[in-house]
Amino acid sequence: MAISSLQTGVRSPRSSECVMECDRNLLMNRKYKVSAKAVDTRILAIHALDQLIDYIRTVDPDLKPDEATFLAAITLHSLPELFRENASLVDRFREAGAEIKRKR
């Protein structure tokens, strides 16, 4: 079974289509039922996390992949506090959420 970049913290040299399909297969093989739409959005989140890790490594190229992944996790963990301190970010999320709900 393939291991996703989310599990290893290392970007895969495989094509993005193959990575997406492998990640999709891993997520679909869960014991609980998950809709295809939920799987697709989780894959999108995995790839966004990969982009954040890549960005962190541009800021500090000497970081090892696992170190950059750890910094990404710290960043994600600290986001609620950032939102509490910045009302305009919360407003943007509310607007984006409203737009998503309009498209249902």
DSSP file (Angstrom, degrees, kcal/mol; ACC not computed):
  #  RESIDUE AA STRUCTURE BP1 BP2  ACC     N-H-->O    O-->H-N    N-H-->O    O-->H-N    TCO  KAPPA ALPHA  PHI   PSI    X-CA   Y-CA   Z-CA
    1    1 A M              0   0    0      0, 0.0     2,-0.1     0, 0.0    21,-0.0   0.000 360.0 360.0 360.0 137.1    0.0    0.0    0.0
    2    2 A A        -     0   0    0     20,-0.1     2,-0.5     1,-0.0    24,-0.0  -0.394 360.0-135.9 -70.9 148.0    1.3    3.4   -0.9
    3    3 A I        -     0   0    0     -2,-0.1    20,-0.1     3,-0.0    19,-0.1  -0.926  21.0-131.7-106.9 128.5    2.1    5.9    1.9
    4    4 A S    >>  -     0   0    0     -2,-0.5     4,-1.6     1,-0.1     3,-0.6  -0.302  20.1-113.2 -77.6 162.1    0.9    9.4    1.4
    5    5 A S  H 3> S+     0   0    0      1,-0.2     4,-2.6     2,-0.2     5,-0.2   0.744 116.4  64.3 -64.4 -23.5    3.0   12.5    1.9
    6    6 A L  H 34 S+     0   0    0      1,-0.2    -1,-0.2     2,-0.2     5,-0.0   0.884 105.3  44.1 -66.4 -37.4    0.7   13.4    4.8
    7    7 A Q  H <4 S+     0   0    0     -3,-0.6    -2,-0.2     1,-0.1    -1,-0.2   0.855 124.7  32.1 -75.5 -35.0    1.9   10.3    6.6
    8    8 A T  H  < S-     0   0    0     -4,-1.6    -2,-0.2     2,-0.2    -3,-0.2   0.725  91.4-134.1 -96.9 -23.5    5.6   10.7    5.9
    9    9 A G  S  < S+     0   0    0     -4,-2.6     2,-0.4     1,-0.3    60,-0.2   0.562  72.1 112.6  77.6   7.4    6.0   14.5    5.7
   10   10 A V  S    S-     0   0    0     -5,-0.2    -1,-0.3    -6,-0.2    -2,-0.2  -0.943  72.2-118.1-117.8 133.4    8.0   14.0    2.5
   11   11 A R        -     0   0    0     -2,-0.4    -7,-0.0    -3,-0.1    -5,-0.0  -0.456  31.1-125.2 -68.9 138.9    6.8   15.1   -0.9
   12   12 A S        -     0   0    0     -2,-0.2    -1,-0.1     1,-0.1     7,-0.1  -0.622   1.7-143.2 -85.7 141.0    6.4   12.3   -3.3
   13   13 A P  S    S+     0   0    0      0, 0.0    -1,-0.1     0, 0.0     3,-0.1   0.564  71.6 108.2 -77.2  -6.3    8.2   12.4   -6.6
   14   14 A R  S    S-     0   0    0      1,-0.1    -2,-0.1     2,-0.1     0, 0.0  -0.204  85.2 -87.1 -66.5 160.8    5.2   10.7   -8.2
   15   15 A S     >  -     0   0    0      1,-0.1     4,-2.4     4,-0.0     5,-0.2  -0.320  36.4-115.3 -65.3 153.7    2.9   12.7  -10.4
   16   16 A S  H  > S+     0   0    0      1,-0.2     4,-2.6     2,-0.2     5,-0.2   0.835 115.6  56.9 -62.4 -31.8    0.1   14.6   -8.7
   17   17 A E  H  > S+     0   0    0      2,-0.2     4,-2.1     1,-0.2    -1,-0.2   0.923 109.2  45.0 -64.9 -42.5   -2.5   12.5  -10.4
   18   18 A C  H  > S+     0   0    0      2,-0.2     4,-2.7     1,-0.2     5,-0.2   0.909 112.9  50.8 -66.7 -42.4   -1.0    9.3   -8.9
   19   19 A V  H  X S+     0   0    0     -4,-2.4     4,-2.9     1,-0.2     5,-0.2   0.930 110.4  49.7 -60.2 -45.5   -0.6   10.9   -5.5
   20   20 A M  H  X S+     0   0    0     -4,-2.6     4,-2.4     1,-0.2    -1,-0.2   0.909 112.4  47.2 -61.7 -41.9   -4.2   12.0   -5.6
   21   21 A E  H  X S+     0   0    0     -4,-2.1     4,-2.5     2,-0.2    -1,-0.2   0.902 113.1  48.2 -68.3 -40.5   -5.4    8.5   -6.5
   22   22 A C  H  X S+     0   0    0     -4,-2.7     4,-2.3     2,-0.2    -2,-0.2   0.931 113.5  47.2 -64.2 -45.2   -3.2    6.8   -3.9
   23   23 A D  H  X S+     0   0    0     -4,-2.9     4,-2.4    -5,-0.2    -2,-0.2   0.902 111.5  52.1 -61.6 -40.6   -4.5    9.3   -1.2
   24   24 A R  H  X S+     0   0    0     -4,-2.4     4,-2.3    -5,-0.2    -2,-0.2   0.924 109.5  49.2 -61.5 -45.1   -8.0    8.7   -2.4
   25   25 A N  H  X S+     0   0    0     -4,-2.5     4,-1.3     1,-0.2    -2,-0.2   0.902 110.8  50.3 -62.7 -41.3   -7.6    4.9   -2.1
   26   26 A L  H  < S+     0   0    0     -4,-2.3     3,-0.3     1,-0.2    -1,-0.2   0.923 113.4  45.2 -62.2 -44.2   -6.2    5.2    1.4
   27   27 A L  H >< S+     0   0    0     -4,-2.4     3,-0.9     1,-0.2    -2,-0.2   0.845 111.5  52.2 -69.9 -33.6   -9.1    7.4    2.5
   28   28 A M  H 3< S+     0   0    0     -4,-2.3    -1,-0.2     1,-0.2    -2,-0.2   0.728  97.7  67.5 -75.3 -21.0  -11.7    5.2    0.9
   29   29 A N  T 3< S+     0   0    0     -4,-1.3    -1,-0.2    -3,-0.3    -2,-0.1   0.193  74.9 124.9 -85.9  18.1  -10.3    2.1    2.7
   30   30 A R  S <  S-     0   0    0     -3,-0.9     4,-0.1     2,-0.2    -3,-0.0  -0.321  73.0-118.9 -71.6 159.7  -11.4    3.4    6.1
   31   31 A K  S    S+     0   0    0      2,-0.1     2,-0.3    -2,-0.0    -1,-0.1   0.745  96.7  63.3 -71.1 -24.2  -13.6    1.3    8.3
   32   32 A Y  S    S-     0   0    0      1,-0.0     2,-0.3     0, 0.0    -2,-0.2  -0.682  96.4 -99.3-102.9 157.7  -16.3    3.9    8.3
   33   33 A K        +     0   0    0     -2,-0.3     2,-0.4    -4,-0.1    -2,-0.1  -0.582  40.1 179.9 -78.0 131.0  -18.2    5.2    5.3
   34   34 A V        -     0   0    0     -2,-0.3    -4,-0.0    -6,-0.2     5,-0.0  -0.999  27.5-119.1-130.7 133.0  -17.0    8.4    3.8
   35   35 A S     >  -     0   0    0     -2,-0.4     4,-2.3     1,-0.1     5,-0.2  -0.303  22.2-118.2 -69.0 155.7  -18.6   10.0    0.8
   36   36 A A  H  > S+     0   0    0      1,-0.2     4,-2.6     2,-0.2     5,-0.2   0.866 116.9  55.2 -60.6 -36.1  -16.5   10.6   -2.4
   37   37 A K  H  > S+     0   0    0      2,-0.2     4,-2.1     1,-0.2    -1,-0.2   0.909 107.4  48.8 -64.5 -41.6  -17.0   14.3   -2.0
   38   38 A A  H  > S+     0   0    0      2,-0.2     4,-2.0     1,-0.2    -2,-0.2   0.899 111.6  50.2 -64.0 -40.3  -15.6   14.2    1.6
   39   39 A V  H  X S+     0   0    0     -4,-2.3     4,-2.4     1,-0.2    -2,-0.2   0.929 109.4  51.0 -63.1 -45.3  -12.6   12.2    0.3
   40   40 A D  H  X S+     0   0    0     -4,-2.6     4,-2.0     1,-0.2    -2,-0.2   0.893 110.7  48.0 -61.1 -40.1  -12.0   14.7   -2.5
   41   41 A T  H  X S+     0   0    0     -4,-2.1     4,-1.9     2,-0.2    -1,-0.2   0.849 110.2  52.3 -72.1 -31.4  -12.0   17.6   -0.1
   42   42 A R  H  X S+     0   0    0     -4,-2.0     4,-2.3     2,-0.2    -2,-0.2   0.894 108.1  51.5 -66.9 -39.0   -9.7   15.8    2.3
   43   43 A I  H  X S+     0   0    0     -4,-2.4     4,-2.3     2,-0.2    -2,-0.2   0.911 107.6  52.7 -62.6 -41.6   -7.3   15.2   -0.6
   44   44 A L  H  X S+     0   0    0     -4,-2.0     4,-2.0     1,-0.2    -1,-0.2   0.910 109.4  49.4 -58.6 -42.8   -7.5   18.9   -1.4
   45   45 A A  H  X S+     0   0    0     -4,-1.9     4,-2.3     2,-0.2    -2,-0.2   0.885 108.4  53.4 -65.0 -39.0   -6.5   19.6    2.2
   46   46 A I  H  X S+     0   0    0     -4,-2.3     4,-2.1     1,-0.2    -2,-0.2   0.923 110.8  46.2 -61.3 -44.2   -3.6   17.2    2.1
   47   47 A H  H  X S+     0   0    0     -4,-2.3     4,-1.9     2,-0.2    -1,-0.2   0.846 109.9  53.5 -70.7 -32.6   -2.3   19.0   -1.0
   48   48 A A  H  X S+     0   0    0     -4,-2.0     4,-2.1     2,-0.2    -1,-0.2   0.893 108.3  51.1 -65.7 -38.6   -2.7   22.4    0.6
   49   49 A L  H  X S+     0   0    0     -4,-2.3     4,-2.6     2,-0.2    -2,-0.2   0.911 107.0  53.4 -63.5 -42.0   -0.7   21.1    3.6
   50   50 A D  H  X S+     0   0    0     -4,-2.1     4,-2.5     1,-0.2    -1,-0.2   0.901 108.1  50.8 -57.5 -41.0    2.0   20.0    1.2
   51   51 A Q  H  X S+     0   0    0     -4,-1.9     4,-2.5     2,-0.2    -1,-0.2   0.891 109.1  50.5 -65.9 -38.9    2.1   23.5   -0.3
   52   52 A L  H  X S+     0   0    0     -4,-2.1     4,-2.7     2,-0.2    -2,-0.2   0.920 110.6  49.4 -63.5 -43.2    2.4   25.0    3.2
   53   53 A I  H  X S+     0   0    0     -4,-2.6     4,-2.0     2,-0.2    -2,-0.2   0.920 110.7  50.3 -61.9 -43.6    5.3   22.6    3.9
   54   54 A D  H  X S+     0   0    0     -4,-2.5     4,-1.0     2,-0.2    -1,-0.2   0.919 110.8  49.6 -59.4 -43.8    7.0   23.6    0.7
   55   55 A Y  H >X S+     0   0    0     -4,-2.5     4,-1.7     1,-0.2     3,-0.9   0.928 107.8  53.0 -62.4 -45.0    6.6   27.3    1.5
   56   56 A I  H 3X S+     0   0    0     -4,-2.7     4,-2.0     1,-0.3    -1,-0.2   0.885 106.9  53.3 -58.0 -38.2    8.0   26.8    5.0
   57   57 A R  H 3< S+     0   0    0     -4,-2.0    -1,-0.3     1,-0.2    -2,-0.2   0.721 104.6  55.1 -72.6 -19.5   11.1   25.1    3.3
   58   58 A T  H << S+     0   0    0     -4,-1.0    -1,-0.2    -3,-0.9    -2,-0.2   0.823 107.8  49.7 -76.8 -30.9   11.5   28.2    1.1
   59   59 A V  H  < S+     0   0    0     -4,-1.7    -2,-0.2     1,-0.3    -1,-0.1   0.897 133.4  13.9 -70.1 -40.4   11.6   30.4    4.2
   60   60 A D    ><  -     0   0    0     -4,-2.0     3,-2.0    -5,-0.2    -1,-0.3  -0.741  69.5-178.0-137.0  86.8   14.2   28.0    5.7
   61   61 A P  T 3  S+     0   0    0      0, 0.0    -4,-0.1     0, 0.0    -1,-0.1   0.661  78.1  67.9 -62.4 -16.7   15.7   25.7    3.1
   62   62 A D  T 3  S+     0   0    0     -4,-0.0     2,-0.1     2,-0.0    -5,-0.1   0.568  75.5 108.8 -81.6  -6.9   17.9   23.9    5.7
   63   63 A L  S <  S-     0   0    0     -3,-2.0    -3,-0.0    -6,-0.2    -6,-0.0  -0.459  71.4-125.9 -68.6 139.5   14.9   22.4    7.5
   64   64 A K     >  -     0   0    0     -2,-0.1     4,-2.4     1,-0.1     3,-0.4  -0.472  29.8-104.8 -76.1 158.0   14.4   18.7    7.0
   65   65 A P  H  > S+     0   0    0      0, 0.0     4,-2.2     0, 0.0     5,-0.2   0.882 121.9  49.8 -54.2 -41.8   11.0   17.6    5.7
   66   66 A D  H  > S+     0   0    0      1,-0.2     4,-2.0     2,-0.2     5,-0.1   0.849 110.2  51.2 -68.5 -31.3    9.9   16.4    9.1
   67   67 A E  H  > S+     0   0    0     -3,-0.4     4,-2.2     2,-0.2    -1,-0.2   0.904 110.8  47.5 -69.8 -41.5   10.9   19.7   10.7
   68   68 A A  H  X S+     0   0    0     -4,-2.4     4,-2.1     2,-0.2    -2,-0.2   0.879 111.2  52.2 -65.9 -37.0    9.0   21.7    8.1
   69   69 A T  H  X S+     0   0    0     -4,-2.2     4,-2.2    -5,-0.3    -2,-0.2   0.898 107.9  51.5 -64.4 -40.6    6.0   19.4    8.7
   70   70 A F  H  X S+     0   0    0     -4,-2.0     4,-2.3     2,-0.2    -2,-0.2   0.914 109.6  49.5 -62.4 -43.3    6.2   20.0   12.4
   71   71 A L  H  X S+     0   0    0     -4,-2.2     4,-2.4     1,-0.2    -1,-0.2   0.875 108.9  53.1 -64.0 -36.4    6.2   23.8   11.8
   72   72 A A  H  X S+     0   0    0     -4,-2.1     4,-2.6     2,-0.2    -1,-0.2   0.912 108.5  50.1 -63.2 -41.5    3.2   23.4    9.5
   73   73 A A  H  X S+     0   0    0     -4,-2.2     4,-2.4     2,-0.2    -2,-0.2   0.905 110.2  49.6 -63.3 -41.6    1.4   21.6   12.3
   74   74 A I  H  X S+     0   0    0     -4,-2.3     4,-1.8     2,-0.2    -1,-0.2   0.911 110.5  51.5 -62.3 -41.6    2.3   24.3   14.8
   75   75 A T  H  X S+     0   0    0     -4,-2.4     4,-0.7     1,-0.2    -2,-0.2   0.933 111.2  46.2 -60.9 -47.6    1.0   26.9   12.3
   76   76 A L  H >< S+     0   0    0     -4,-2.6     3,-0.9     1,-0.2    -1,-0.2   0.897 111.1  53.1 -62.8 -39.9   -2.3   25.1   11.9
   77   77 A H  H 3< S+     0   0    0     -4,-2.4     4,-0.3     1,-0.2    -1,-0.2   0.842 109.5  48.8 -63.4 -33.5   -2.7   24.7   15.6
   78   78 A S  H 3X S+     0   0    0     -4,-1.8     4,-1.7     1,-0.2     3,-0.4   0.534  85.1  92.5 -86.6  -5.8   -2.2   28.4   16.1
   79   79 A L  H <X S+     0   0    0     -3,-0.9     4,-2.5    -4,-0.7     5,-0.2   0.881  78.3  57.8 -59.4 -41.9   -4.7   29.5   13.5
   80   80 A P  H  > S+     0   0    0      0, 0.0     4,-2.4     0, 0.0    -1,-0.2   0.909 107.5  48.6 -57.3 -39.4   -7.7   29.8   15.9
   81   81 A E  H  > S+     0   0    0     -3,-0.4     4,-1.7    -4,-0.3    -2,-0.2   0.910 109.7  52.1 -64.9 -41.2   -5.8   32.3   18.0
   82   82 A L  H  X S+     0   0    0     -4,-1.7     4,-0.7     1,-0.2    -1,-0.2   0.905 110.6  48.5 -59.8 -42.0   -4.9   34.3   14.9
   83   83 A F  H >< S+     0   0    0     -4,-2.5     3,-0.9     1,-0.2     7,-0.4   0.898 107.6  54.2 -65.9 -41.0   -8.6   34.3   13.9
   84   84 A R  H 3< S+     0   0    0     -4,-2.4    -1,-0.2     1,-0.2    -2,-0.2   0.846 112.0  46.0 -61.4 -31.5   -9.6   35.5   17.4
   85   85 A E  H 3< S+     0   0    0     -4,-1.7     2,-0.4     1,-0.2    -1,-0.2   0.571 113.0  52.1 -86.6  -9.9   -7.2   38.4   17.1
   86   86 A N    XX  -     0   0    0     -3,-0.9     4,-1.2    -4,-0.7     3,-1.1  -0.809  58.0-177.0-134.9  92.8   -8.2   39.3   13.5
   87   87 A A  H 3> S+     0   0    0     -2,-0.4     4,-2.4     1,-0.3     5,-0.2   0.790  82.5  64.2 -60.7 -29.8  -11.9   39.9   13.0
   88   88 A S  H 3> S+     0   0    0      1,-0.2     4,-2.0     2,-0.2    -1,-0.3   0.846  99.9  52.8 -67.1 -30.7  -11.5   40.5    9.3
   89   89 A L  H <> S+     0   0    0     -3,-1.1     4,-2.1     2,-0.2    -1,-0.2   0.908 108.9  49.5 -66.9 -41.3  -10.2   36.9    8.8
   90   90 A V  H  X S+     0   0    0     -4,-1.2     4,-2.4    -7,-0.4    -2,-0.2   0.911 109.6  52.1 -62.9 -41.9  -13.4   35.6   10.5
   91   91 A D  H  X S+     0   0    0     -4,-2.4     4,-2.5     1,-0.2    -1,-0.2   0.901 107.5  52.2 -60.7 -41.2  -15.5   37.8    8.2
   92   92 A R  H  X S+     0   0    0     -4,-2.0     4,-2.8     2,-0.2    -1,-0.2   0.912 109.7  49.0 -61.5 -42.5  -13.7   36.4    5.2
   93   93 A F  H  X S+     0   0    0     -4,-2.1     4,-2.9     2,-0.2    -2,-0.2   0.913 110.5  50.3 -64.0 -42.2  -14.5   32.9    6.3
   94   94 A R  H  X S+     0   0    0     -4,-2.4     4,-2.4     2,-0.2    -2,-0.2   0.919 112.3  47.6 -61.7 -42.6  -18.1   33.7    7.0
   95   95 A E  H  X S+     0   0    0     -4,-2.5     4,-2.1     2,-0.2    -2,-0.2   0.919 113.4  47.3 -64.0 -43.9  -18.4   35.2    3.5
   96   96 A A  H  X S+     0   0    0     -4,-2.8     4,-2.3     2,-0.2    -2,-0.2   0.906 112.3  50.4 -64.9 -40.6  -16.7   32.2    1.9
   97   97 A G  H  X S+     0   0    0     -4,-2.9     4,-2.4     1,-0.2    -2,-0.2   0.901 109.2  51.1 -63.1 -41.1  -18.9   29.9    3.8
   98   98 A A  H  X S+     0   0    0     -4,-2.4     4,-2.0    -5,-0.2    -1,-0.2   0.901 110.0  49.8 -62.7 -40.7  -22.0   31.8    2.7
   99   99 A E  H  X S+     0   0    0     -4,-2.1     4,-1.2     2,-0.2    -2,-0.2   0.903 110.2  50.1 -65.4 -41.3  -20.9   31.5   -0.9
  100  100 A I  H  < S+     0   0    0     -4,-2.3     3,-0.4     1,-0.2     4,-0.2   0.920 111.0  49.3 -61.8 -44.0  -20.3   27.8   -0.6
  101  101 A K  H >< S+     0   0    0     -4,-2.4     3,-1.2     1,-0.2    -1,-0.2   0.852 105.7  57.2 -66.5 -34.0  -23.7   27.3    0.9
  102  102 A R  H 3< S+     0   0    0     -4,-2.0    -1,-0.2     1,-0.2    -2,-0.2   0.821 104.0  54.5 -63.9 -29.7  -25.3   29.3   -1.9
  103  103 A K  T 3<        0   0    0     -4,-1.2    -1,-0.2    -3,-0.4    -2,-0.2   0.438 360.0 360.0 -86.2   0.9  -23.8   26.9   -4.4
  104  104 A R    <         0   0    0     -3,-1.2    -1,-0.2    -4,-0.2    -2,-0.1   0.523 360.0 360.0 -59.9 360.0  -25.4   23.8   -2.8
